[in-house]
Amino acid sequence: MNIHLQDIYIAERLHVSKLDIAAGTLTHVIGKNGAGKSTLLHVIAGLISSESLHAEMTISDIPPAHIAAHRCCLTQHNDSVFGLTVAELFRFYTPFSIAPESIDQVLQVNQYQTRLLRELSGGQQQRVHIARCMMQIWEAIEQGRGVLLFDEPFDALDLAYQIKWLDCLHDLQQLGNIIVIAHHQLAWLNECRDDDVLIMQDGQVQAHGKIATIWQSECLTQYFHIPEQRIPLYLQSSS
């Protein structure tokens, strides 16, 4: 299984000549605000189409008619105007009314089954939506044939849940799943040196490869325009 993008163009937002993301990888997509991270994820998710006549966006080894059973995407905004309980939300989007045990052990969402989603805190809602997203294609994930796309998933999450969830994703990566996370939590790059990083700037891919190979303190100056003398200590440990 492989994600392949070729000649992707969206005016003033994204221009990717060629990009391949392999099975069994967890990729951190980083860049300044407006760098094109969300747009890239939306293209991979099939939510936005390229304006180029020769564009390609394929997931190999999965028939196009079956992609929905293998691909999920958590967007930044998940507000609902309906007064749904967590169980009702799960039943609407997924084959489950409660989260599978392996998801609940990490995100602890089944305790909110009868609670209205809008009554939960921001962090509790985020955990519910992460679980809901994964549950949509859980069968494919267990087979190592899932494409999981997350846009700013760490927002509002306690550090303890960030740690547990990333550990879970690394286990799922080992099964062969493709996981792509767009975020601004750059400190995680120092903790996940075996993962991949994709650095974006002005809608284009500037670097793509192993964090241990690519990510250095100099990247903060080059791609984020942070003066060298102002780079926080907690981000310097990678050098």
Number of C-alpha atoms within 10 A of each C-alpha: 19 18 17 16 20 18 17 22 21 18 10 10 16 24 20 17 13 14 16 14 21 18 21 22 23 27 23 27 25 24 24 16 13 15 20 26 28 22 18 26 23 19 18 23 21 16 11 13 16 19 12 14 9 10 17 15 20 19 21 13 11 16 10 10 7 9 18 16 17 21 24 22 22 23 19 14 8 10 9 10 7 10 13 16 17 26 21 19 22 23 15 14 13 18 14 17 18 23 24 13 11 10 20 16 14 19 21 17 23 20 10 17 18 12 16 17 24 16 11 14 10 14 15 18 22 22 24 25 21 20 24 27 22 24 23 23 22 25 15 17 23 13 13 20 25 30 29 24 24 24 22 19 20 22 15 15 17 12 10 9 16 19 13 13 20 16 13 16 17 17 13 22 22 14 18 21 28 27 22 23 24 26 20 18 12 14 13 15 20 18 12 17 16 16 17 23 26 24 24 23 20 18 21 18 23 13 13 20 17 19 21 17 12 15 22 17 17 16 14 19 15 12 17 14 11 15 11 13 7 9 14 11 8 10 16 14 12 15 10
